[in-house]
């Protein structure tokens, strides 16, 4: 049995598919630029924020939108269609840009 243990209102329960449960409640995750408190609503906005942090566009794969930071081995790979931009992509950006972005429930 796999899932996530959730503690809420004094009750602990196992949620087997937390992403599906949050979607049922109408909650969606959003990527937020912390210093401006701006929700990233499209790739143009995200690209401007990443470029300001030293990221460069990487044109190796035409099916992906990719960014590379010269001073690291990090590569951010995103689906070209923003509608396919999921929480796993958001968390990848958060991990590679500590204290710059965060993922929030919408």
C-alpha positions in Angstrom: 0.0 0.0 0.0 1.4 3.4 -1.0 0.3 6.9 -0.5 0.7 9.9 1.8 -0.2 10.0 5.5 -2.3 13.2 6.1 -2.9 14.7 9.6 -5.9 17.0 9.6 -8.1 18.1 12.4 -6.6 15.6 14.8 -7.2 12.6 12.5 -4.5 10.7 10.6 -5.4 8.9 7.4 -3.7 7.4 4.4 -4.4 9.2 1.1 -3.5 6.8 -1.8 -3.6 9.4 -4.5 -3.2 12.9 -3.0 -3.0 14.6 -6.4 -6.4 13.3 -7.4 -7.9 14.2 -4.0 -6.7 17.8 -4.3 -8.2 18.0 -7.8 -11.5 16.8 -6.4 -11.5 19.6 -4.0 -10.9 22.0 -6.9 -7.4 22.8 -5.7 -4.6 23.3 -8.2 -1.0 24.0 -7.6 0.6 27.2 -8.9 4.3 28.3 -9.1 4.9 31.6 -7.3 7.9 33.9 -7.6 8.5 34.7 -4.0 10.1 38.2 -4.1 7.3 39.6 -6.3 4.5 37.2 -5.0 3.7 36.7 -8.7 2.0 33.6 -9.9 3.7 32.2 -13.0 0.9 32.1 -15.6 2.8 31.4 -18.8 6.3 30.5 -20.0 7.1 34.1 -21.0 6.9 35.2 -17.4 8.8 32.1 -16.2 11.6 32.7 -18.8 12.0 36.3 -17.7 12.3 35.2 -14.0 14.8 32.4 -14.8 16.9 34.6 -17.1 17.2 37.2 -14.3 18.5 34.4 -12.1 21.2 33.4 -14.6 19.5 30.7 -16.5 19.9 30.4 -20.2 17.7 28.8 -22.9 19.0 25.5 -24.1 17.8 24.4 -27.5 18.8 20.8 -27.6 15.3 19.3 -27.9 12.6 20.9 -30.0 9.8 19.2 -28.0 10.9 20.7 -24.7 11.5 24.1 -23.2 14.9 23.8 -21.5 17.0 26.1 -19.3 20.6 25.6 -18.2 22.7 27.5 -15.6 26.3 27.6 -16.5 27.6 27.5 -13.0 25.8 24.2 -12.3 25.0 20.9 -13.9 21.3 21.7 -13.5 18.9 21.5 -16.5 15.2 22.4 -16.2 13.1 20.6 -18.9 9.5 21.6 -19.4 6.8 20.5 -21.8 6.5 23.0 -24.6 2.7 23.3 -23.9 2.1 25.3 -20.7 -1.1 23.4 -20.1 1.0 20.3 -19.5 3.1 22.2 -16.9 2.5 20.0 -13.8 3.5 20.2 -10.1 6.5 17.9 -10.7 7.9 20.6 -13.1 7.2 23.3 -10.5 9.0 21.4 -7.7 12.0 20.9 -10.1 12.2 24.7 -10.5 11.8 25.2 -6.7 14.6 22.8 -5.9 17.0 24.3 -8.4 16.2 27.9 -7.3 16.1 27.8 -3.5 14.3 30.7 -1.9 13.2 32.1 -5.3 10.0 30.1 -6.1 7.5 28.1 -4.2 4.5 25.9 -5.0 1.2 26.9 -3.5 -2.4 25.6 -3.6 -4.5 27.8 -5.7 
